[in-house]
Amino acid sequence: GPCGLTAARDLVQLGYPVTVFEALPVAGGMLRVGVPEYRLPTAIIEREVADIIDLGVDLRLNSAVTSLDDLFTQGYSAVLIAVGAHEGISLPIPGANLEGVLLNTPFLRDVRLGRPPELGRRVVVIGAGDVAMDCARTAARLGKEVQVHYRRSRAEATADPLEIQHAEEEGVMVHFLSNPIEIIGDGNGRMVGMRCLRMELGEPDESGRRRPVPVRPSGP
C-alpha cells in the first residue's frame, strides 16, 4: 500500500536493499483496490508503482507473509509491517451474516480486481459516508438499481455533499432518516429484504450531530 511503497522508496534511496511482500496480485493497497476506477484510474497507480520499482525495489506480488521469524531466517535485518485496513465492519443487526450481505471494502476490492460478486437486480447500501457513496456508484456502474438508506438527515451525512449529489445524478436513490434494523432471509440463508425504521432527529450526541431517534406514533 501507500505506506509500504513510500517507505520502500525512501529506504532504497538511502542505499538499503528493499523487498516488498504483497499478498494481493496488484500493488497499491487501498488506493488500488479500495478506491473505484472512476475516481482513481489504475494507470495512474501503476505508473507511480513503476517509478518506485525502477529505483531498485524488489516487489513480490501474491506473497502473503505468515511468519516474521521466517523473514529474519532468510536474512532480512528489519521488517516494516504496513498491512493497512482492508476489512469492513458488519452491522450488529439480525441477518447481517446472511448470504448476499456484503461488506464495503471487500466489495470494492473484488470489483477493482475484476471479479465482482454476484448481485441481484436491486442493491441497497447502508450508510452515507464517502465509502458508501463509492459502493453505491460502483454498483450503479455494474448496471444495478441502487438505493441508499441512512439513519440521519442529509445535513448529518459524512460524505462530501458533491458525492451524494453525483450519486443521485447517476440514478442512486438516497433515503434519509431511514434506519435498517433487520436483514430478512428466505429461510435458506439468503437475504431477500430489509426492515427499516423511520427516524427523526433528537438532541446532538457525542459527535456533535443530532441523534436519530424513532419517529413517535401519532395519535392520543
Backbone as CSV, one residue per row, in Angstrom:
resi,resn,N_x,N_y,N_z,CA_x,CA_y,CA_z,C_x,C_y,C_z
1,GLY,0.815,-1.197,0.000,0.000,0.000,0.000,0.853,1.252,0.000
2,PRO,0.242,2.430,0.134,0.993,3.683,0.101,2.105,3.759,1.143
3,CYS,1.831,3.273,2.360,2.855,3.325,3.415,4.049,2.444,3.060
4,GLY,3.780,1.182,2.715,4.867,0.262,2.405,5.688,0.698,1.209
5,LEU,5.019,1.153,0.151,5.741,1.557,-1.052,6.527,2.846,-0.836
6,THR,5.956,3.781,-0.066,6.672,5.025,0.216,7.902,4.753,1.073
7,ALA,7.757,3.883,2.078,8.908,3.520,2.913,9.971,2.819,2.068
8,ALA,9.540,1.939,1.164,10.497,1.246,0.300,11.270,2.234,-0.560
9,ARG,10.576,3.209,-1.105,11.253,4.232,-1.924,12.274,5.003,-1.106
10,ASP,11.877,5.445,0.096,12.787,6.235,0.922,14.007,5.420,1.338
11,LEU,13.788,4.156,1.688,14.895,3.316,2.156,15.868,2.977,1.035
12,VAL,15.334,2.675,-0.149,16.230,2.316,-1.250,17.051,3.533,-1.689
13,GLN,16.465,4.721,-1.540,17.225,5.931,-1.874,18.310,6.218,-0.845
14,LEU,18.169,5.642,0.358,19.213,5.771,1.378,20.281,4.696,1.233
15,GLY,20.085,3.815,0.261,21.093,2.804,-0.015,20.799,1.415,0.520
16,TYR,19.630,1.205,1.105,19.275,-0.119,1.638,18.609,-0.971,0.556
17,PRO,18.946,-2.261,0.491,18.196,-3.166,-0.389,16.830,-3.437,0.244
18,VAL,15.765,-3.325,-0.546,14.415,-3.435,-0.004,13.585,-4.428,-0.804
19,THR,12.884,-5.308,-0.081,11.920,-6.229,-0.681,10.544,-5.934,-0.110
20,VAL,9.552,-5.835,-0.972,8.170,-5.608,-0.543,7.370,-6.869,-0.837
21,PHE,6.743,-7.427,0.195,5.874,-8.592,0.042,4.429,-8.119,0.042
22,GLU,3.694,-8.454,-0.993,2.297,-8.038,-1.133,1.415,-9.261,-1.341
23,ALA,0.402,-9.400,-0.494,-0.473,-10.572,-0.570,-1.376,-10.549,-1.806
24,LEU,-1.754,-9.340,-2.251,-2.645,-9.231,-3.399,-1.880,-9.380,-4.716
25,PRO,-2.597,-9.597,-5.817,-1.929,-9.715,-7.124,-1.569,-8.368,-7.731
26,VAL,-1.877,-7.273,-7.045,-1.551,-5.932,-7.527,-0.968,-5.125,-6.375
27,ALA,-0.198,-4.107,-6.718,0.380,-3.223,-5.708,-0.441,-1.946,-5.617
28,GLY,-0.349,-1.285,-4.470,-1.041,-0.016,-4.296,-1.983,0.020,-3.109
29,GLY,-2.268,-1.153,-2.534,-3.111,-1.188,-1.345,-4.500,-0.623,-1.601
30,MET,-5.018,0.123,-0.629,-6.376,0.645,-0.734,-6.535,1.648,-1.875
31,LEU,-5.444,2.312,-2.272,-5.546,3.194,-3.436,-5.901,2.392,-4.682
32,ARG,-5.396,1.169,-4.750,-5.615,0.322,-5.928,-6.897,-0.481,-5.846
33,VAL,-7.242,-0.984,-4.652,-8.400,-1.880,-4.545,-9.529,-1.320,-3.690
34,GLY,-9.357,-0.142,-3.112,-10.396,0.432,-2.269,-11.017,1.688,-2.852
35,VAL,-10.334,2.293,-3.813,-10.838,3.497,-4.473,-11.308,3.105,-5.869
36,PRO,-12.550,3.419,-6.219,-13.074,2.998,-7.523,-12.274,3.547,-8.701
37,GLU,-12.336,2.818,-9.800,-11.622,3.189,-11.025,-12.011,4.575,-11.513
38,TYR,-13.290,4.925,-11.433,-13.722,6.225,-11.947,-13.120,7.377,-11.155
39,ARG,-12.709,7.107,-9.909,-12.126,8.144,-9.069,-10.606,8.191,-9.203
40,LEU,-9.971,7.037,-9.277,-8.517,6.964,-9.376,-8.151,5.870,-10.385
41,PRO,-7.896,6.239,-11.626,-7.624,5.249,-12.671,-6.411,4.374,-12.358
42,THR,-6.520,3.111,-12.727,-5.447,2.150,-12.484,-4.130,2.599,-13.097
43,ALA,-4.188,3.190,-14.280,-2.956,3.580,-14.985,-2.114,4.545,-14.165
44,ILE,-2.762,5.431,-13.408,-2.009,6.392,-12.599,-1.278,5.675,-11.471
45,ILE,-1.970,4.733,-10.816,-1.336,3.984,-9.720,-0.181,3.145,-10.252
46,GLU,-0.398,2.463,-11.356,0.653,1.602,-11.913,1.887,2.407,-12.308
47,ARG,1.682,3.624,-12.782,2.823,4.473,-13.128,3.620,4.840,-11.886
48,GLU,2.913,5.180,-10.801,3.592,5.525,-9.552,4.364,4.333,-8.999
49,VAL,3.739,3.151,-9.045,4.408,1.940,-8.552,5.640,1.643,-9.404
50,ALA,5.509,1.783,-10.716,6.639,1.510,-11.608,7.822,2.423,-11.303
51,ASP,7.540,3.680,-10.975,8.624,4.618,-10.641,9.387,4.133,-9.413
52,ILE,8.684,3.551,-8.450,9.335,3.043,-7.240,10.131,1.782,-7.551
53,ILE,9.557,0.889,-8.327,10.256,-0.348,-8.697,11.535,-0.029,-9.463
54,ASP,11.466,0.984,-10.305,12.633,1.346,-11.120,13.800,1.839,-10.276
55,LEU,13.540,2.213,-9.036,14.626,2.630,-8.146,15.418,1.437,-7.612
56,GLY,14.881,0.221,-7.837,15.575,-0.966,-7.361,14.845,-1.744,-6.298
57,VAL,13.598,-1.384,-5.997,12.800,-2.110,-5.007,12.368,-3.457,-5.605
58,ASP,12.510,-4.517,-4.820,12.090,-5.860,-5.227,10.654,-6.077,-4.755
59,LEU,9.698,-6.025,-5.673,8.286,-6.184,-5.336,7.836,-7.601,-5.650
60,ARG,7.275,-8.283,-4.643,6.814,-9.660,-4.816,5.316,-9.723,-4.542
61,LEU,4.538,-9.868,-5.609,3.086,-9.940,-5.501,2.641,-11.350,-5.156
62,ASN,1.389,-11.494,-4.734,0.844,-12.803,-4.344,1.733,-13.487,-3.308
63,SER,2.274,-12.706,-2.403,3.247,-13.230,-1.434,2.856,-12.821,-0.015
64,ALA,1.868,-13.509,0.530,1.449,-13.221,1.896,2.513,-13.688,2.887
65,VAL,2.786,-12.895,3.890,3.752,-13.238,4.928,2.993,-13.775,6.139
66,THR,3.336,-14.969,6.574,2.662,-15.582,7.723,3.581,-15.730,8.933
67,SER,4.864,-15.461,8.760,5.811,-15.604,9.876,6.941,-14.604,9.732
68,LEU,7.083,-13.710,10.718,8.207,-12.779,10.713,9.518,-13.500,10.973
69,ASP,9.462,-14.573,11.769,10.668,-15.344,12.042,11.264,-15.885,10.747
70,ASP,10.395,-16.303,9.831,10.894,-16.820,8.552,11.650,-15.741,7.776
71,LEU,11.169,-14.500,7.851,11.858,-13.419,7.139,13.245,-13.178,7.716
72,PHE,13.348,-13.191,9.054,14.664,-12.995,9.654,15.586,-14.178,9.344
73,THR,15.016,-15.370,9.281,15.811,-16.547,8.926,16.362,-16.424,7.512
74,GLN,15.590,-15.783,6.632,16.018,-15.597,5.248,17.078,-14.513,5.108
75,GLY,17.377,-13.812,6.218,18.458,-12.843,6.187,18.044,-11.389,6.234
76,TYR,16.746,-11.122,6.315,16.318,-9.725,6.422,16.639,-9.213,7.827
77,SER,17.164,-7.997,7.898,17.589,-7.459,9.191,16.539,-6.563,9.840
78,ALA,15.532,-6.148,9.092,14.469,-5.301,9.647,13.194,-5.539,8.854
79,VAL,12.065,-5.404,9.534,10.759,-5.607,8.894,9.840,-4.444,9.242
80,LEU,9.230,-3.843,8.232,8.196,-2.831,8.431,6.856,-3.475,8.083
81,ILE,5.931,-3.487,9.051,4.597,-4.031,8.812,3.687,-2.885,8.389
82,ALA,3.187,-2.960,7.167,2.337,-1.901,6.617,1.142,-2.542,5.917
83,VAL,0.349,-3.276,6.700,-0.709,-4.105,6.113,-1.996,-3.336,5.841
84,GLY,-2.148,-2.126,6.366,-3.347,-1.347,6.086,-4.569,-1.875,6.819
85,ALA,-5.739,-1.407,6.371,-7.009,-1.789,6.993,-7.989,-2.155,5.890
86,HIS,-8.030,-3.433,5.552,-8.818,-3.882,4.409,-10.130,-4.550,4.794
87,GLU,-10.451,-4.587,6.073,-11.661,-5.299,6.487,-12.761,-4.310,6.870
88,GLY,-13.973,-4.578,6.390,-15.109,-3.761,6.769,-15.691,-4.237,8.090
89,ILE,-16.703,-3.542,8.570,-17.346,-3.879,9.841,-18.805,-4.217,9.576
90,SER,-19.218,-5.377,10.060,-20.598,-5.808,9.867,-21.520,-5.088,10.853
91,LEU,-22.735,-4.764,10.414,-23.694,-4.118,11.303,-24.190,-5.099,12.362
92,PRO,-24.371,-4.639,13.604,-24.866,-5.526,14.669,-26.395,-5.625,14.642
93,ILE,-26.931,-6.124,13.533,-28.377,-6.285,13.415,-28.670,-7.710,12.959
94,PRO,-29.845,-8.231,13.260,-30.197,-9.583,12.824,-30.105,-9.720,11.309
95,GLY,-29.557,-10.862,10.869,-29.469,-11.146,9.448,-28.234,-10.606,8.763
96,ALA,-27.336,-9.948,9.514,-26.165,-9.336,8.893,-25.209,-10.360,8.298
97,ASN,-25.332,-11.628,8.721,-24.433,-12.665,8.198,-25.068,-13.505,7.090
98,LEU,-26.235,-13.107,6.606,-26.894,-13.863,5.549,-26.124,-13.764,4.235
99,GLU,-26.274,-14.778,3.407,-25.687,-14.739,2.071,-26.298,-13.578,1.299
100,GLY,-25.463,-12.843,0.615,-25.939,-11.683,-0.123,-25.671,-10.372,0.577
101,VAL,-25.258,-10.444,1.865,-24.879,-9.238,2.597,-23.366,-9.077,2.460
102,LEU,-22.938,-7.991,1.859,-21.523,-7.766,1.571,-20.978,-6.626,2.414
103,LEU,-19.678,-6.665,2.686,-19.008,-5.568,3.369,-18.373,-4.643,2.339
104,ASN,-18.243,-3.382,2.708,-17.825,-2.363,1.746,-16.455,-2.601,1.119
105,THR,-15.427,-2.777,1.950,-14.073,-2.876,1.395,-13.854,-4.136,0.558
106,PRO,-14.314,-5.318,0.990,-14.177,-6.485,0.102,-14.937,-6.322,-1.214
107,PHE,-16.092,-5.663,-1.167,-16.858,-5.438,-2.395,-16.068,-4.574,-3.373
108,LEU,-15.557,-3.445,-2.885,-14.787,-2.555,-3.756,-13.526,-3.236,-4.265
109,ARG,-12.875,-4.017,-3.400,-11.660,-4.735,-3.798,-11.950,-5.725,-4.915
110,ASP,-13.000,-6.520,-4.757,-13.298,-7.542,-5.758,-13.654,-6.922,-7.107
111,VAL,-14.348,-5.793,-7.065,-14.675,-5.117,-8.324,-13.404,-4.611,-8.997
112,ARG,-12.503,-4.005,-8.220,-11.263,-3.481,-8.801,-10.369,-4.585,-9.343
113,LEU,-10.474,-5.772,-8.758,-9.662,-6.895,-9.232,-10.328,-7.647,-10.386
114,GLY,-11.462,-7.132,-10.849,-12.130,-7.736,-11.990,-12.940,-8.974,-11.686
115,ARG,-13.310,-9.145,-10.432,-14.105,-10.308,-10.052,-15.294,-9.860,-9.196
116,PRO,-16.181,-9.036,-9.748,-17.313,-8.530,-8.959,-18.192,-9.653,-8.459
117,PRO,-18.721,-9.521,-7.241,-19.572,-10.578,-6.685,-20.908,-10.639,-7.410
118,GLU,-21.589,-11.757,-7.232,-22.924,-11.903,-7.805,-23.887,-10.956,-7.097
119,LEU,-24.537,-10.118,-7.855,-25.502,-9.176,-7.301,-26.841,-9.371,-7.995
120,GLY,-27.892,-9.138,-7.258,-29.202,-9.174,-7.875,-29.452,-7.902,-8.672
121,ARG,-30.669,-7.740,-9.125,-31.015,-6.553,-9.910,-31.019,-5.308,-9.045
122,ARG,-31.392,-5.465,-7.764,-31.513,-4.324,-6.865,-30.494,-4.442,-5.738
123,VAL,-29.828,-3.336,-5.436,-28.790,-3.302,-4.406,-29.121,-2.196,-3.415
124,VAL,-28.960,-2.484,-2.131,-29.133,-1.457,-1.113,-27.806,-1.252,-0.392
125,VAL,-27.460,-0.004,-0.160,-26.244,0.367,0.565,-26.663,1.058,1.852
126,ILE,-26.075,0.639,2.966,-26.395,1.225,4.267,-25.307,2.218,4.652
127,GLY,-25.703,3.451,4.911,-24.752,4.476,5.322,-24.645,5.573,4.279
128,ALA,-24.075,6.717,4.678,-23.938,7.842,3.757,-22.596,8.538,3.925
129,GLY,-21.544,7.731,4.101,-20.193,8.263,4.090,-19.613,8.166,2.687
130,ASP,-18.374,8.599,2.530,-17.743,8.573,1.212,-17.618,7.148,0.663
131,VAL,-17.294,6.185,1.539,-17.163,4.805,1.068,-18.518,4.245,0.656
132,ALA,-19.571,4.615,1.383,-20.914,4.187,0.997,-21.259,4.708,-0.392
133,MET,-20.903,5.967,-0.666,-21.158,6.523,-1.991,-20.322,5.808,-3.053
134,ASP,-19.084,5.446,-2.699,-18.258,4.675,-3.629,-18.932,3.353,-3.975
135,CYS,-19.466,2.680,-2.941,-20.139,1.399,-3.168,-21.388,1.581,-4.025
136,ALA,-22.171,2.604,-3.715,-23.409,2.840,-4.449,-23.123,3.167,-5.914
137,ARG,-22.165,4.035,-6.161,-21.863,4.430,-7.532,-21.187,3.308,-8.303
138,THR,-20.431,2.465,-7.590,-19.829,1.302,-8.238,-20.906,0.306,-8.651
139,ALA,-21.863,0.050,-7.743,-22.950,-0.875,-8.067,-23.775,-0.350,-9.239
140,ALA,-23.990,0.968,-9.265,-24.732,1.564,-10.376,-23.993,1.349,-11.692
141,ARG,-22.667,1.417,-11.645,-21.876,1.186,-12.853,-21.905,-0.274,-13.292
142,LEU,-22.296,-1.150,-12.374,-22.473,-2.558,-12.729,-23.879,-2.819,-13.275
143,GLY,-24.633,-1.747,-13.454,-25.958,-1.875,-14.049,-27.070,-2.189,-13.068
144,LYS,-26.845,-1.939,-11.781,-27.839,-2.291,-10.767,-28.699,-1.087,-10.384
145,GLU,-29.901,-1.393,-9.905,-30.764,-0.382,-9.313,-30.335,-0.226,-7.858
146,VAL,-29.896,0.961,-7.483,-29.246,1.155,-6.183,-30.026,2.128,-5.315
147,GLN,-30.224,1.720,-4.058,-30.814,2.595,-3.052,-29.878,2.672,-1.852
148,VAL,-29.811,3.854,-1.240,-29.010,4.092,-0.040,-29.961,4.417,1.100
149,HIS,-29.738,3.783,2.257,-30.524,4.098,3.454,-29.576,4.622,4.529
150,TYR,-29.939,5.760,5.108,-29.096,6.413,6.108,-29.978,6.902,7.246
151,ARG,-29.561,6.636,8.473,-30.431,6.895,9.626,-30.516,8.363,10.021
152,ARG,-29.617,9.193,9.527,-29.672,10.623,9.830,-30.154,11.396,8.596
153,SER,-30.108,12.710,8.671,-30.548,13.540,7.556,-29.385,13.827,6.610
154,ARG,-29.679,14.481,5.498,-28.633,14.845,4.541,-27.569,15.717,5.200
155,ALA,-27.989,16.618,6.081,-27.040,17.537,6.716,-26.031,16.801,7.592
156,GLU,-26.414,15.664,8.163,-25.514,14.911,9.047,-24.662,13.895,8.304
157,ALA,-24.914,13.667,7.026,-24.152,12.675,6.269,-22.676,13.052,6.240
158,THR,-21.804,12.067,6.399,-20.367,12.354,6.431,-19.740,12.382,5.044
159,ALA,-20.461,11.919,4.020,-19.941,12.010,2.658,-19.901,13.472,2.220
160,ASP,-18.962,13.779,1.349,-18.937,15.106,0.756,-20.268,15.340,0.033
161,PRO,-20.899,16.510,0.214,-22.181,16.760,-0.444,-22.151,16.504,-1.951
162,LEU,-21.008,16.780,-2.583,-20.907,16.525,-4.022,-20.987,15.041,-4.333
163,GLU,-20.466,14.210,-3.423,-20.529,12.772,-3.644,-21.974,12.293,-3.664
164,ILE,-22.767,12.797,-2.724,-24.181,12.428,-2.684,-24.897,12.957,-3.920
165,GLN,-24.587,14.192,-4.289,-25.210,14.792,-5.470,-24.886,13.978,-6.723
166,HIS,-23.623,13.611,-6.880,-23.219,12.844,-8.062,-23.882,11.473,-8.072
167,ALA,-23.995,10.844,-6.895,-24.663,9.543,-6.826,-26.110,9.666,-7.283
168,GLU,-26.791,10.709,-6.805,-28.188,10.909,-7.200,-28.309,11.204,-8.684
169,GLU,-27.363,11.968,-9.219,-27.379,12.260,-10.655,-27.174,11.000,-11.489
170,GLU,-26.511,10.006,-10.888,-26.271,8.745,-11.591,-27.391,7.736,-11.369
171,GLY,-28.463,8.159,-10.704,-29.626,7.299,-10.551,-29.757,6.618,-9.216
172,VAL,-28.839,6.862,-8.285,-28.928,6.262,-6.952,-30.015,6.986,-6.154
173,MET,-30.908,6.226,-5.527,-31.965,6.813,-4.706,-31.515,6.786,-3.243
174,VAL,-31.455,7.944,-2.611,-30.972,8.047,-1.238,-32.145,8.306,-0.302
175,HIS,-32.311,7.441,0.692,-33.374,7.582,1.691,-32.746,8.041,3.002
176,PHE,-33.042,9.259,3.408,-32.529,9.774,4.672,-33.526,9.474,5.791
177,LEU,-33.027,9.506,7.033,-33.842,9.224,8.226,-34.524,7.860,8.113
178,SER,-33.779,6.905,7.607,-34.252,5.521,7.481,-33.205,4.613,8.093
179,ASN,-33.545,3.947,9.182,-32.581,3.154,9.941,-32.826,1.653,9.754
180,PRO,-31.932,0.949,9.042,-32.085,-0.504,8.894,-31.946,-1.204,10.245
181,ILE,-32.913,-2.067,10.578,-32.870,-2.760,11.862,-32.828,-4.281,11.701
182,GLU,-33.062,-4.783,10.495,-33.036,-6.237,10.296,-32.894,-6.566,8.813
183,ILE,-32.023,-7.550,8.535,-31.934,-8.111,7.187,-32.822,-9.352,7.167
184,ILE,-33.711,-9.434,6.225,-34.688,-10.514,6.176,-34.188,-11.625,5.266
185,GLY,-34.256,-12.870,5.762,-33.822,-14.016,4.982,-34.984,-14.795,4.401
186,ASP,-34.642,-15.707,3.479,-35.680,-16.521,2.834,-35.883,-17.873,3.500
187,GLY,-35.214,-18.106,4.624,-35.304,-19.389,5.307,-34.234,-20.366,4.898
188,ASN,-33.496,-20.020,3.834,-32.415,-20.883,3.347,-31.061,-20.188,3.420
189,GLY,-30.995,-19.145,4.249,-29.714,-18.473,4.448,-29.426,-17.356,3.479
190,ARG,-30.399,-16.996,2.639,-30.192,-15.951,1.643,-31.057,-14.739,1.968
191,MET,-30.484,-13.543,1.891,-31.262,-12.348,2.179,-32.240,-12.061,1.045
192,VAL,-33.427,-11.554,1.422,-34.423,-11.184,0.417,-34.996,-9.791,0.657
193,GLY,-34.654,-9.184,1.782,-35.203,-7.869,2.062,-34.580,-7.235,3.280
194,MET,-35.068,-6.057,3.635,-34.538,-5.318,4.773,-35.672,-4.549,5.435
195,ARG,-35.672,-4.547,6.754,-36.686,-3.814,7.514,-36.038,-2.560,8.115
196,CYS,-36.711,-1.429,7.946,-36.159,-0.161,8.427,-37.155,0.548,9.326
197,LEU,-36.634,1.427,10.165,-37.450,2.305,10.995,-37.319,3.731,10.486
198,ARG,-38.464,4.428,10.411,-38.411,5.844,10.073,-37.904,6.612,11.292
199,MET,-36.939,7.510,11.071,-36.297,8.218,12.169,-36.570,9.716,12.096
200,GLU,-36.321,10.390,13.227,-36.304,11.838,13.288,-35.105,12.248,14.136
201,LEU,-34.722,13.501,14.064,-33.527,13.946,14.765,-33.858,14.490,16.145
202,GLY,-33.067,14.022,17.139,-33.219,14.490,18.504,-32.085,15.430,18.880
203,GLU,-31.629,15.316,20.123,-30.550,16.168,20.602,-29.201,15.708,20.045
204,PRO,-28.209,16.604,19.983,-26.883,16.212,19.497,-26.253,15.137,20.384
205,ASP,-25.490,14.228,19.758,-24.771,13.209,20.508,-23.309,13.611,20.659
206,GLU,-22.453,12.668,21.066,-21.050,12.999,21.329,-20.301,13.451,20.079
207,SER,-20.817,13.116,18.892,-20.159,13.552,17.656,-20.543,14.975,17.278
208,GLY,-21.519,15.544,17.981,-21.991,16.874,17.661,-23.148,16.885,16.679
209,ARG,-23.446,15.727,16.113,-24.577,15.617,15.190,-25.832,15.246,15.974
210,ARG,-26.983,15.666,15.477,-28.228,15.353,16.164,-28.492,13.851,16.113
211,ARG,-28.838,13.291,17.239,-29.029,11.845,17.365,-30.346,11.426,16.701
212,PRO,-30.304,10.388,15.852,-31.543,9.901,15.256,-32.326,9.050,16.255
213,VAL,-33.612,9.301,16.353,-34.493,8.536,17.239,-35.712,8.111,16.428
214,PRO,-36.320,6.965,16.787,-37.502,6.522,16.039,-38.631,7.548,16.098
215,VAL,-39.340,7.683,14.981,-40.492,8.587,14.934,-41.575,8.069,15.877
216,ARG,-42.087,8.971,16.696,-43.140,8.573,17.643,-44.461,8.421,16.902
217,PRO,-45.211,7.386,17.217,-46.531,7.238,16.583,-47.421,8.421,16.906
218,SER,-48.201,8.855,15.927,-49.110,9.973,16.162,-50.389,9.463,16.801
219,GLY,-51.150,10.344,17.365,-52.418,9.949,17.980,-52.398,10.170,19.473
220,PRO,-53.505,9.897,20.155,-53.596,10.130,21.594,-52.720,9.172,22.365
